[in-house]
Amino acid sequence: MRLFSAALRLAAAVALCAALGAARHAAGGSGKLLPEPFDAAAIDRSADACKNFFGFATGRYRAAHPIPPAYVEYGYIEELVDRTRDIVHGIVTAARAHPSRDGSNEQKLGTFYGTCMDTAAIERHGSAPIRPELDRIAAITDRAELPAAFARLGLLGVDAAFALNPTPDIYDSKKMIAEIEQGGLGLPERDYYLRTDADSRKLRIQYTAYVQTMLRLGGDAADARRAARAVVELETRLARGATPVADLRDPAATYHPMTVEAIATRTPRIEIVRYLNALGVRATQLNIAEPAFLSALDAALALTPLPTWKSYLRWRLLDTFAPALPARFEAATFAFRGRILDGAKTELPRWKRCVNAENVLLGEAVGERYVALTFPPAARRSALAMALRIKHAYRGELEELRWMTPATKRTALAKLDAMGLKVGYPKTWRSYAGYAVRADSYYGNTARGQAFERRYELAQIGRPVNRAEWDMTPQTVNAYNDTQRNEIVLPAAQLQRPFYDPAAGDPANFGATGGGTIGHEITHGFDDEGRKLDVRGNLRNWWTPSDQRRFNARAQCVINQFDSTTAVGTIHYTGRLVAGEAIADLGGVVIGYRALETALAGTPRARLDGFTPEQRYFLSFAQSWSESIRPEAARTYALTDPHPLPRDRVNITLANVPEWYAAFDCPQPSRPVCEVW
């Protein structure tokens, strides 16, 4: 097995290999073992499974695992994230303890972590590292200079005014195009600026105070209060022109290709040519995802005084880099974003924040070592075999659909057959050769890292889509469906206990990962958004009119179901926002169950801890969402996140599954509330 890169095999890295070997031993042989995908000890048998299956399946686990002060939610996911972070911590501390040659990945890992942990140096440097950028903003004398300033900050990873990103063309998924997207708002999404309820008004007052604090810390002590109010007014103006988050899920609604000349004519104050030149992007045509936002920005450039724009740029810069600045900046950010928005009581320990940052900026350099420690080839083969079984079950389900006509079914099956499976880790690791990690300052390493990443992204524009690329690192506890590449991606960290264990048996693994993750991600290729893309990931209507009507009726049922559901307090879900994830949950659990029944055909239905295989399947699915969440975070998620809250991902999903009612002998409606397949 190839353990590490060629550099690690050099004699000079012998000591580092030994330290990593110790970390590997610790990862596998010490600490609390995470639960299997089916955990009988998690079940609250006093709860009524038919009335609240989430409470029944997860009640004892959640009671025994209260949310720690530094967390906004806690459960199986966070336990695995913590375990993964511990392993990464061992990797980066080993790299720091055994310096390698300059420029190697090991040097970058160790040096980055060292500068992040050196809080004395960060305090000693004060705001000096970021001062040159603040001075550049202060030197702006004309509004015509603002677009170039947006571009410069964008190259540093600062979300100011709007963003230009590469994306596959939705009508030709083989090529990467440049797309301008709305952005530059400090609150989670547009409606935070526009809602008129008491909680929203109070939050905006608190947000304005946070902006004021950051401007004051950045040197605007004299007029920080006035400047903060003006900044929030500017962001509110931009928010009025922004597209609601639920509307962004329609790929056709965000496709508006325009020539650079047309953009310059339509929104002249944005100075699009100057902006592109500052980014170093050569393009004659751009996709404008939200034209109304660009018009609102153009108007704001005319109507908003230049001093307000300069305050806004300082604010966006300071907000972005607060974690790399002295503690007073980070404390201000936590007080609003962590405590007020999400309800956390304390910050994560410094070392955890540093590991998180390293995972972002050196993700695959970390990931290569993580895989060597935790995910041997046998684990990958086992997970791939399960994914293929789920995909086979999906094919059987599609073949047997009665409501879908043969013409649509043929394309659906072709799309499924062509859907790629990426399991564990990339075949080729990214190079970080252009990222200079130095011992000078943590801010410097953060800024250079974000600039390196932005240059990497912008270089993709005009090139063929890189189908080998991963959008998540192997140490990410998550998975995704890339609908334009028509593939699902399963990182190594997701394929661990408590979600997957080759020794746990099909009912547990199929519930937690087979249906809950793999079937879920496959279904995204056929949800209300994914179904609009064809076998090559291009936007094309391959549905007959009758099939389209039937599917839309099924999707609307799910939308209505969540529109009528209270997420937290008085806040209802926005059905159109969560429809894709809710459809994927339902499709995944149905397909996972089909795969289980195929696997169990002709075998005894042995009970384990008193539960049948079918019951263990549904319990494992529910337990994969064992999460407690703070009300503040639940509110933020309900307003902005396309994923329903864990309780509803279980209870509402299973209320639509006849086999769940049968498995637990629950009173069953005459027909499922909602159906996908």
C-alpha positions as CSV (number, residue, x, y, z in Angstrom):
1,M,0.0,0.0,0.0
2,R,1.3,3.4,-0.9
3,L,1.4,5.2,2.4
4,F,2.4,8.8,1.6
5,S,3.9,10.9,-1.1
6,A,7.4,10.3,-2.5
7,A,8.8,13.1,-0.4
8,L,7.8,11.2,2.8
9,R,9.7,8.2,1.6
10,L,12.9,10.2,1.7
11,A,15.4,9.3,4.4
12,A,14.9,12.8,5.8
13,A,11.3,12.0,6.6
14,V,11.9,8.8,8.7
15,A,11.1,10.6,12.0
16,L,7.9,12.0,10.6
17,C,6.8,8.6,9.4
18,A,7.4,7.2,12.9
19,A,5.3,9.9,14.4
20,L,2.5,9.3,11.9
21,G,2.7,5.6,12.7
22,A,2.1,6.5,16.3
23,A,-0.9,8.6,15.3
24,R,-2.2,5.6,13.2
25,H,-2.0,3.3,16.2
26,A,-3.8,5.8,18.4
27,A,-6.6,6.3,15.8
28,G,-7.2,2.6,15.6
29,G,-6.5,1.3,19.0
30,S,-7.4,3.9,21.7
31,G,-10.3,6.1,22.7
32,K,-14.0,5.4,22.8
33,L,-15.2,3.2,19.9
34,L,-18.0,4.9,18.1
35,P,-21.3,3.0,17.9
36,E,-22.2,0.6,15.1
37,P,-24.7,1.9,12.6
38,F,-27.4,0.1,14.6
39,D,-27.1,0.9,18.3
40,A,-29.7,-0.7,20.6
41,A,-28.4,1.4,23.5
42,A,-29.6,4.6,21.7
43,I,-33.2,3.5,21.7
44,D,-35.7,5.1,24.1
45,R,-38.1,2.1,24.5
46,S,-40.5,4.2,26.6
47,A,-41.3,6.4,23.6
48,D,-44.1,5.7,21.1
49,A,-42.3,4.6,17.9
50,C,-45.5,5.3,15.9
51,K,-45.9,8.9,17.1
52,N,-42.3,10.0,17.2
53,F,-39.9,7.6,15.7
54,F,-37.0,10.0,15.9
55,G,-37.5,10.2,19.7
56,F,-37.8,6.4,19.9
57,A,-34.7,5.6,17.8
58,T,-32.4,8.2,19.2
59,G,-33.8,9.3,22.6
60,R,-31.4,7.6,25.0
61,Y,-28.4,8.5,22.8
62,R,-29.3,12.2,22.7
63,A,-30.1,12.3,26.5
64,A,-26.6,10.8,27.2
65,H,-24.9,13.2,24.8
66,P,-25.9,16.8,25.5
67,I,-24.6,19.6,23.3
68,P,-21.2,20.6,24.5
69,P,-20.8,24.4,25.1
70,A,-18.7,25.0,22.0
71,Y,-21.1,23.2,19.7
72,V,-24.4,24.3,18.2
73,E,-25.5,20.7,17.5
74,Y,-24.3,17.4,18.6
75,G,-24.8,13.8,17.7
76,Y,-23.3,11.0,15.5
77,I,-22.0,13.4,12.9
78,E,-20.1,15.6,15.4
79,E,-18.7,12.5,17.2
80,L,-17.2,11.3,13.9
81,V,-16.1,14.8,13.1
82,D,-14.3,15.0,16.4
83,R,-12.7,11.5,15.9
84,T,-11.6,12.6,12.4
85,R,-10.2,15.9,13.7
86,D,-8.2,14.0,16.4
87,I,-6.5,12.0,13.6
88,V,-5.8,15.1,11.6
89,H,-4.5,16.7,14.7
90,G,-2.0,13.9,15.1
91,I,-0.9,14.4,11.5
92,V,-0.3,18.1,11.7
93,T,1.4,18.0,15.2
94,A,3.7,15.3,13.9
95,A,4.6,17.5,10.9
96,R,5.2,20.4,13.2
97,A,7.4,18.4,15.5
98,H,9.6,16.9,12.8
99,P,10.3,19.7,10.3
100,S,10.7,18.7,6.6
101,R,12.4,20.3,3.7
102,D,11.0,23.7,2.7
103,G,8.1,23.6,0.2
104,S,7.1,20.0,0.9
105,N,3.6,19.3,2.0
106,E,4.9,18.2,5.4
107,Q,6.6,21.6,5.9
108,K,3.4,23.3,4.9
109,L,1.2,21.3,7.3
110,G,3.6,21.8,10.2
111,T,4.3,25.5,9.6
112,F,0.6,26.4,9.0
113,Y,-0.4,24.7,12.2
114,G,2.5,26.3,14.1
115,T,1.6,29.8,13.1
116,C,-2.1,29.2,13.9
117,M,-1.3,28.0,17.4
118,D,1.2,30.7,18.1
119,T,-1.3,33.1,19.7
120,A,1.5,35.1,21.3
121,A,2.9,36.0,17.9
122,I,-0.6,36.8,16.6
123,E,-1.1,39.2,19.5
124,R,2.3,40.7,19.0
125,H,1.7,41.4,15.4
126,G,-1.7,43.0,16.1
127,S,-3.4,44.4,13.0
128,A,0.0,45.0,11.2
129,P,-0.3,42.0,8.8
130,I,-3.7,43.2,7.5
131,R,-2.8,46.9,7.5
132,P,-1.6,47.0,3.9
133,E,-5.0,45.9,2.6
134,L,-6.8,48.4,4.9
135,D,-4.5,51.1,3.6
136,R,-5.3,50.2,0.0
137,I,-9.0,50.6,0.7
138,A,-8.3,53.9,2.5
139,A,-6.4,55.1,-0.7
140,I,-9.5,54.8,-2.9
141,T,-10.5,58.2,-4.2
142,D,-13.1,57.5,-6.9
143,R,-16.0,55.1,-7.2
144,A,-14.6,53.9,-10.5
145,E,-11.9,52.2,-8.5
146,L,-14.4,50.1,-6.5
147,P,-14.8,47.2,-9.0
148,A,-11.0,46.7,-9.0
149,A,-11.1,46.7,-5.2
150,F,-13.9,44.1,-5.3
151,A,-11.7,42.0,-7.5
152,R,-8.6,42.3,-5.3
153,L,-10.5,41.4,-2.2
154,G,-12.1,38.5,-4.1
155,L,-8.7,37.2,-4.9
156,L,-8.1,37.0,-1.2
157,G,-11.3,35.0,-0.6
158,V,-13.3,38.0,0.6
159,D,-17.0,38.0,-0.4
160,A,-17.5,41.7,-1.3
161,A,-20.4,42.9,-3.5
162,F,-20.5,39.9,-5.8
163,A,-18.4,36.9,-6.9
164,L,-17.1,35.5,-10.1
165,N,-16.6,31.7,-10.1
166,P,-16.1,28.9,-12.5
167,T,-19.0,26.6,-13.2
168,P,-19.8,23.9,-15.8
169,D,-22.1,25.3,-18.5
170,I,-25.5,23.9,-17.8
171,Y,-26.1,23.3,-21.5
172,D,-22.6,22.0,-22.2
173,S,-21.3,20.3,-19.0
174,K,-17.9,19.5,-20.5
175,K,-16.7,23.1,-20.3
176,M,-16.1,25.5,-17.5
177,I,-17.5,29.0,-17.9
178,A,-17.3,32.2,-15.7
179,E,-20.4,33.1,-13.7
180,I,-21.2,36.2,-11.7
181,E,-23.2,35.4,-8.6
182,Q,-24.9,37.6,-5.9
183,G,-23.0,38.0,-2.7
184,G,-21.4,40.4,-0.3
185,L,-24.0,40.1,2.5
186,G,-22.8,39.6,6.0
187,L,-26.1,38.0,7.2
188,P,-26.9,34.5,6.2
189,E,-29.3,35.4,3.3
190,R,-31.4,38.2,1.8
191,D,-34.5,37.9,3.9
192,Y,-32.6,38.5,7.2
193,Y,-32.5,42.1,6.0
194,L,-36.1,42.3,4.9
195,R,-38.2,40.4,7.5
196,T,-40.2,42.7,9.8
197,D,-40.9,40.4,12.8
198,A,-39.5,41.4,16.2
199,D,-36.8,38.8,16.2
200,S,-35.5,39.9,12.8
201,R,-35.4,43.5,13.8
202,K,-33.6,42.7,17.0
203,L,-31.0,40.6,15.1
204,R,-30.3,43.5,12.7
205,I,-29.6,45.8,15.6
206,Q,-27.2,43.2,17.0
207,Y,-25.6,42.8,13.6
208,T,-25.1,46.5,13.2
209,A,-23.4,46.5,16.6
210,Y,-21.1,43.7,15.4
211,V,-20.2,45.7,12.3
212,Q,-19.5,48.7,14.4
213,T,-17.2,46.7,16.7
214,M,-15.2,45.3,13.8
215,L,-14.8,48.7,12.2
216,R,-13.6,50.2,15.5
217,L,-11.1,47.4,16.0
218,G,-9.9,48.0,12.4
219,G,-9.1,51.6,13.2
220,D,-12.4,53.5,12.5
221,A,-12.9,54.6,16.1
222,A,-14.1,58.1,15.3
223,D,-17.2,57.3,13.3
224,A,-17.7,53.5,13.6
225,R,-21.3,53.8,14.7
226,R,-22.4,55.9,11.8
227,A,-20.3,53.9,9.4
228,A,-21.8,50.6,10.6
229,R,-25.4,51.9,10.1
230,A,-24.5,53.0,6.6
231,V,-22.9,49.6,5.8
232,V,-26.0,47.8,6.9
233,E,-28.2,50.1,4.8
234,L,-26.0,49.4,1.8
235,E,-26.3,45.6,2.4
236,T,-30.0,46.0,2.7
237,R,-30.2,47.8,-0.6
238,L,-28.2,44.9,-2.2
239,A,-30.5,42.3,-0.4
240,R,-33.6,43.8,-2.0
241,G,-32.1,43.0,-5.4
242,A,-31.0,39.5,-4.5
243,T,-32.9,36.3,-5.5
244,P,-34.5,34.3,-2.6
245,V,-32.5,31.2,-1.8
246,A,-35.3,28.8,-2.7
247,D,-35.5,30.3,-6.2
248,L,-31.8,29.6,-6.8
249,R,-32.5,25.8,-7.0
250,D,-33.9,26.1,-10.5
251,P,-30.9,25.8,-12.9
252,A,-32.7,27.5,-15.8
253,A,-33.5,30.5,-13.6
254,T,-29.8,31.3,-13.0
255,Y,-28.7,31.0,-16.6
256,H,-28.3,34.4,-18.4
257,P,-25.3,34.4,-20.6
258,M,-24.2,37.9,-21.7
259,T,-21.3,39.3,-23.5
260,V,-18.9,41.5,-21.6
261,E,-19.9,44.4,-23.9
262,A,-23.6,43.9,-23.0
263,I,-22.8,43.8,-19.3
264,A,-20.8,47.0,-19.6
265,T,-23.7,48.7,-21.3
266,R,-26.4,47.4,-19.0
267,T,-24.4,48.0,-15.7
268,P,-21.7,50.5,-16.6
269,R,-20.8,51.5,-13.0
270,I,-19.6,47.9,-12.3
271,E,-16.7,48.5,-14.8
272,I,-16.8,44.8,-15.8
273,V,-13.7,45.1,-18.0
274,R,-11.7,46.7,-15.2
275,Y,-13.0,44.0,-12.8
276,L,-12.0,41.1,-15.0
277,N,-8.6,42.6,-15.7
278,A,-8.0,42.9,-12.0
279,L,-8.9,39.2,-11.6
280,G,-6.7,38.2,-14.5
281,V,-9.7,36.6,-16.2
282,R,-9.9,36.6,-20.0
283,A,-13.5,36.1,-21.1
284,T,-15.8,37.5,-23.7
285,Q,-19.0,36.1,-22.2
286,L,-20.2,35.6,-18.6
287,N,-23.2,33.9,-17.1
288,I,-25.1,36.3,-14.9
289,A,-26.8,34.1,-12.4
290,E,-29.0,36.9,-10.9
291,P,-29.4,39.9,-13.3
292,A,-31.6,41.8,-10.8
293,F,-28.8,41.7,-8.2
294,L,-26.3,43.1,-10.7
295,S,-28.6,45.9,-11.5
296,A,-29.1,46.7,-7.8
297,L,-25.4,46.7,-7.3
298,D,-24.9,49.1,-10.3
299,A,-27.5,51.4,-8.8
300,A,-25.9,51.2,-5.3
301,L,-22.6,52.2,-6.9
302,A,-24.2,55.4,-8.1
303,L,-26.3,56.2,-5.0
304,T,-24.1,55.2,-2.1
305,P,-21.4,57.6,-1.0
306,L,-17.8,56.5,-1.5
307,P,-17.0,56.7,2.3
308,T,-19.7,54.1,2.9
309,W,-18.3,51.8,0.2
310,K,-14.9,52.1,1.8
311,S,-16.3,51.2,5.2
312,Y,-18.1,48.3,3.6
313,L,-14.9,47.0,2.1
314,R,-13.0,47.3,5.4
315,W,-15.9,45.5,7.1
316,R,-15.9,42.6,4.6
317,L,-12.1,42.2,4.9
318,L,-12.1,42.2,8.7
319,D,-15.0,39.9,9.0
320,T,-13.3,37.4,6.6
321,F,-9.9,37.4,8.3
322,A,-11.0,37.8,12.0
323,P,-9.9,34.2,12.8
324,A,-6.4,35.0,11.7
325,L,-6.2,38.3,13.7
326,P,-5.7,39.0,17.5
327,A,-8.2,37.5,19.9
328,R,-10.3,40.7,20.1
329,F,-11.3,40.3,16.5
330,E,-12.1,36.6,16.8
331,A,-14.0,37.3,20.1
332,A,-16.2,39.9,18.4
333,T,-17.0,37.5,15.5
334,F,-17.9,34.7,17.9
335,A,-20.1,36.9,20.0
336,F,-22.3,37.5,17.0
337,R,-21.9,34.6,14.6
338,G,-21.3,31.9,17.2
339,R,-23.4,33.1,20.2
340,I,-26.2,35.1,18.7
341,L,-26.8,33.5,15.4
342,D,-26.1,29.9,16.3
343,G,-26.4,29.7,20.1
344,A,-22.9,28.4,21.0
345,K,-21.8,29.1,24.5
346,T,-18.0,29.0,24.0
347,E,-15.6,28.9,21.2
348,L,-14.0,25.7,20.0
349,P,-10.6,25.1,21.5
350,R,-7.9,26.8,19.5
351,W,-6.3,23.6,18.2
352,K,-9.7,22.5,16.8
353,R,-10.1,25.8,15.0
354,C,-6.6,25.5,13.6
355,V,-7.2,21.9,12.3
356,N,-10.4,23.1,10.7
357,A,-8.5,25.9,8.9
358,E,-5.9,23.5,7.7
359,N,-8.5,21.1,6.4
360,V,-9.8,24.0,4.3
361,L,-6.5,25.4,2.9
362,L,-4.4,22.2,2.7
363,G,-7.3,19.8,2.4
364,E,-5.8,17.1,0.1
365,A,-2.4,17.4,1.6
366,V,-4.1,16.4,4.9
367,G,-6.4,13.9,3.1
368,E,-3.5,11.9,1.6
369,R,-2.2,11.2,5.1
370,Y,-5.6,10.7,6.6
371,V,-6.5,8.0,4.0
372,A,-3.2,6.2,4.7
373,L,-4.0,6.0,8.4
374,T,-7.7,5.1,8.2
375,F,-8.9,3.8,4.9
376,P,-7.1,0.8,3.5
377,P,-7.9,-0.6,0.1
378,A,-10.2,-3.3,1.6
379,A,-12.4,-0.6,3.2
380,R,-12.8,1.1,-0.2
381,R,-13.6,-2.2,-1.9
382,S,-16.3,-3.0,0.7
383,A,-17.9,0.5,0.4
384,L,-17.8,0.4,-3.4
385,A,-19.5,-3.0,-3.3
386,M,-22.3,-1.7,-1.1
387,A,-22.7,1.4,-3.4
388,L,-23.1,-1.0,-6.4
389,R,-25.7,-3.0,-4.6
390,I,-27.7,0.2,-3.9
391,K,-27.3,1.3,-7.5
392,H,-28.5,-2.1,-8.7
393,A,-31.6,-1.8,-6.5
394,Y,-32.2,1.6,-7.9
395,R,-32.2,0.2,-11.4
396,G,-34.8,-2.4,-10.4
397,E,-37.0,0.2,-8.9
398,L,-36.9,2.4,-12.0
399,E,-37.6,-0.6,-14.3
400,E,-40.7,-1.5,-12.4
401,L,-42.2,2.0,-12.2
402,R,-45.8,1.9,-13.5
403,W,-46.4,5.6,-13.9
404,M,-43.3,6.4,-16.0
405,T,-43.6,5.9,-19.7
406,P,-41.0,3.8,-21.6
407,A,-39.4,6.8,-23.3
408,T,-38.7,8.6,-20.1
409,K,-37.7,5.4,-18.3
410,R,-35.0,4.6,-21.0
411,T,-33.3,7.9,-20.4
412,A,-33.6,7.6,-16.6
413,L,-32.0,4.2,-16.7
414,A,-29.2,5.4,-19.0
415,K,-28.6,8.3,-16.6
416,L,-28.4,5.9,-13.7
417,D,-26.1,3.5,-15.5
418,A,-23.8,6.4,-16.4
419,M,-23.7,7.8,-12.9
420,G,-20.2,7.6,-11.5
421,L,-19.2,6.4,-8.1
422,K,-16.2,8.0,-6.4
423,V,-15.4,6.3,-3.1
424,G,-12.9,7.2,-0.4
425,Y,-10.4,9.5,-2.0
426,P,-9.2,11.0,-5.4
427,K,-7.0,9.0,-7.7
428,T,-4.6,11.9,-8.0
429,W,-3.8,14.3,-5.2
430,R,-3.7,18.1,-5.7
431,S,-0.4,19.9,-5.7
432,Y,0.1,22.8,-3.3
433,A,3.4,23.8,-5.0
434,G,2.2,27.3,-5.5
435,Y,1.2,27.9,-1.9
436,A,3.9,29.5,0.2
437,V,3.4,28.6,3.8
438,R,5.9,30.6,6.0
439,A,6.6,31.2,9.6
440,D,5.9,34.9,9.2
441,S,2.3,35.2,10.4
442,Y,-0.9,33.2,10.6
443,Y,-2.7,36.0,8.7
444,G,-0.1,35.7,5.9
445,N,-0.6,32.0,5.6
446,T,-4.3,32.4,5.6
447,A,-4.3,35.2,2.9
448,R,-1.8,33.3,0.7
449,G,-3.8,30.1,1.1
450,Q,-7.1,31.8,0.1
451,A,-5.4,33.6,-2.8
452,F,-3.9,30.2,-4.0
453,E,-7.3,28.6,-3.9
454,R,-8.9,31.5,-5.8
455,R,-6.2,31.4,-8.5
456,Y,-6.7,27.7,-8.8
457,E,-10.4,28.1,-9.3
458,L,-10.2,31.0,-11.8
459,A,-7.7,29.1,-13.9
460,Q,-10.5,26.5,-14.6
461,I,-12.4,29.1,-16.6
462,G,-12.4,28.2,-20.3
463,R,-11.0,24.7,-19.7
464,P,-12.7,21.3,-20.0
465,V,-14.3,20.2,-16.8
466,N,-11.9,18.2,-14.7
467,R,-13.8,15.0,-14.0
468,A,-11.2,13.6,-11.7
469,E,-11.6,16.5,-9.2
470,W,-13.3,16.2,-5.8
471,D,-15.2,19.0,-4.2
472,M,-14.8,17.4,-0.7
473,T,-11.7,16.2,1.0
474,P,-11.4,12.5,2.1
475,Q,-11.5,13.7,5.8
476,T,-14.9,15.3,5.3
477,V,-17.9,13.7,7.1
478,N,-20.4,14.2,4.3
479,A,-21.2,13.1,0.7
480,Y,-22.6,14.8,-2.4
481,N,-24.1,14.3,-5.9
482,D,-22.5,16.4,-8.6
483,T,-25.4,16.6,-11.0
484,Q,-23.5,18.1,-13.9
485,R,-20.8,15.5,-13.7
486,N,-23.5,12.9,-13.0
487,E,-21.6,11.3,-10.2
488,I,-21.9,10.7,-6.4
489,V,-18.9,11.2,-4.2
490,L,-18.4,9.3,-0.8
491,P,-15.4,10.6,1.2
492,A,-13.5,8.1,3.4
493,A,-14.5,9.9,6.6
494,Q,-18.2,9.3,5.9
495,L,-17.6,5.6,5.5
496,Q,-16.7,5.0,9.1
497,R,-18.6,4.1,12.3
498,P,-21.3,5.1,13.3
499,F,-22.4,5.2,9.6
500,Y,-20.7,2.2,8.1
501,D,-19.0,-0.9,9.5
502,P,-18.3,-3.9,7.2
503,A,-18.9,-6.1,10.2
504,A,-22.2,-4.6,11.1
505,G,-24.5,-6.4,8.6
506,D,-26.7,-5.3,5.9
507,P,-29.7,-4.0,7.9
508,A,-27.5,-1.5,9.8
509,N,-25.3,-0.5,6.9
510,F,-28.1,-0.2,4.4
511,G,-30.1,1.9,6.7
512,A,-27.4,4.4,7.8
513,T,-25.3,4.5,4.6
514,G,-26.9,2.5,1.8
515,G,-30.2,4.3,1.8
516,G,-29.4,7.2,4.1
517,T,-26.3,8.3,2.1
518,I,-25.8,6.4,-1.2
519,G,-29.5,6.1,-2.1
520,H,-30.0,9.6,-1.0
521,E,-27.2,10.9,-3.3
522,I,-28.3,8.9,-6.2
523,T,-31.9,10.3,-5.8
524,H,-30.5,13.8,-6.2
525,G,-29.9,12.9,-9.8
526,F,-33.7,12.5,-10.0
527,D,-35.0,15.1,-7.6
528,D,-37.0,18.2,-8.6
529,E,-33.7,19.9,-9.7
530,G,-31.6,17.0,-10.7
531,R,-34.2,15.4,-13.0
532,K,-33.9,18.4,-15.3
533,L,-30.3,17.4,-16.3
534,D,-29.7,14.6,-18.7
535,V,-27.3,11.7,-18.7
536,R,-24.4,14.1,-19.5
537,G,-25.4,16.6,-16.9
538,N,-26.8,19.1,-19.4
539,L,-30.1,20.9,-18.9
540,R,-32.5,19.2,-21.2
541,N,-36.1,18.2,-20.8
542,W,-36.1,14.4,-21.4
543,W,-39.4,13.8,-19.7
544,T,-42.7,13.2,-21.6
545,P,-45.3,15.8,-20.7
546,S,-47.4,13.2,-18.9
547,D,-44.4,12.0,-16.9
548,Q,-43.4,15.5,-16.0
549,R,-46.9,16.2,-14.7
550,R,-46.8,13.0,-12.6
551,F,-43.4,13.8,-11.1
552,N,-44.3,17.4,-10.4
553,A,-47.4,16.3,-8.5
554,R,-45.2,14.0,-6.4
555,A,-42.7,16.8,-5.8
556,Q,-45.5,19.2,-4.9
557,C,-46.8,16.8,-2.3
558,V,-43.4,16.9,-0.6
559,I,-43.3,20.7,-0.9
560,N,-46.8,21.0,0.7
561,Q,-45.8,18.6,3.4
562,F,-42.9,20.8,4.5
563,D,-44.7,24.1,3.9
564,S,-47.2,22.9,6.6
565,T,-44.5,21.8,9.0
566,T,-43.2,24.0,11.8
567,A,-39.4,23.7,12.0
568,V,-38.8,25.7,15.2
569,G,-40.8,28.2,17.2
570,T,-43.2,29.9,14.7
571,I,-41.0,29.3,11.7
572,H,-42.3,27.0,9.0
573,Y,-40.1,25.3,6.4
574,T,-40.0,26.7,2.9
575,G,-41.1,23.6,0.9
576,R,-39.4,24.6,-2.3
577,L,-36.1,25.2,-0.4
578,V,-36.0,21.7,1.2
579,A,-37.7,19.8,-1.6
580,G,-34.6,18.4,-3.1
581,E,-33.2,17.0,0.2
582,A,-36.6,15.7,1.3
583,I,-37.1,13.9,-2.0
584,A,-33.6,12.5,-1.7
585,D,-34.3,11.3,1.8
586,L,-37.5,9.6,0.7
587,G,-36.0,8.0,-2.4
588,G,-33.0,6.9,-0.6
589,V,-34.8,5.1,2.3
590,V,-37.1,3.4,-0.2
591,I,-34.3,2.2,-2.4
592,G,-32.2,1.1,0.6
593,Y,-35.1,-1.0,1.8
594,R,-35.4,-2.6,-1.5
595,A,-31.7,-3.5,-1.5
596,L,-32.1,-5.0,1.9
597,E,-35.0,-7.2,1.0
598,T,-33.1,-8.4,-2.0
599,A,-30.1,-9.3,0.2
600,L,-32.3,-11.0,2.7
601,A,-34.3,-13.1,0.2
602,G,-34.4,-16.7,1.2
603,T,-32.6,-16.2,4.6
604,P,-33.9,-16.4,8.1
605,R,-35.1,-13.1,9.5
606,A,-33.1,-13.3,12.7
607,R,-33.8,-10.8,15.5
608,L,-31.0,-8.8,17.2
609,D,-31.6,-7.1,20.5
610,G,-35.3,-7.9,19.9
611,F,-35.6,-6.2,16.5
612,T,-36.1,-7.8,13.1
613,P,-33.8,-6.9,10.2
614,E,-36.5,-4.6,8.7
615,Q,-36.8,-2.8,12.1
616,R,-33.0,-2.5,12.4
617,Y,-32.9,-1.0,8.9
618,F,-35.3,1.9,9.9
619,L,-33.7,2.3,13.3
620,S,-30.3,2.7,11.7
621,F,-31.6,5.2,9.2
622,A,-33.1,7.2,12.0
623,Q,-30.0,6.9,14.2
624,S,-27.8,8.2,11.4
625,W,-29.6,11.5,12.2
626,S,-29.1,11.4,16.0
627,E,-28.6,15.1,16.5
628,S,-29.6,17.6,19.2
629,I,-29.5,21.2,18.0
630,R,-29.7,24.6,19.7
631,P,-32.9,26.6,18.9
632,E,-30.8,29.5,17.5
633,A,-29.1,27.3,15.1
634,A,-32.3,25.5,14.2
635,R,-33.8,28.9,13.3
636,T,-30.9,29.7,11.1
637,Y,-31.0,26.4,9.4
638,A,-34.7,26.5,8.9
639,L,-34.5,29.8,7.2
640,T,-31.4,29.2,5.0
641,D,-30.6,25.5,4.7
642,P,-32.0,23.2,2.0
643,H,-31.8,20.3,4.5
644,P,-34.7,19.8,6.9
645,L,-33.8,19.4,10.6
646,P,-32.8,15.9,11.7
647,R,-36.1,15.2,13.5
648,D,-38.1,15.9,10.4
649,R,-35.7,14.1,8.1
650,V,-36.7,11.0,10.1
651,N,-40.4,11.4,11.1
652,I,-41.7,13.1,7.9
653,T,-39.7,10.8,5.6
654,L,-40.8,7.6,7.2
655,A,-44.4,8.8,7.4
656,N,-44.4,8.3,3.6
657,V,-43.0,4.7,3.7
658,P,-45.6,1.9,3.9
659,E,-42.9,-0.6,4.9
660,W,-42.0,1.4,8.0
661,Y,-45.6,1.2,9.2
662,A,-45.6,-2.5,8.7
663,A,-42.2,-3.1,10.4
664,F,-43.4,-1.4,13.6
665,D,-47.1,-2.3,13.4
666,C,-48.1,1.3,13.3
667,P,-51.6,2.4,12.1
668,Q,-51.1,2.9,8.4
669,P,-52.9,5.5,6.2
670,S,-54.9,4.1,3.2
671,R,-52.1,5.4,0.9
672,P,-48.7,7.0,1.5
673,V,-48.9,10.6,2.3
674,C,-46.3,11.4,-0.5
675,E,-44.6,9.2,-3.1
676,V,-41.5,9.7,-5.2
677,W,-41.3,6.4,-6.9
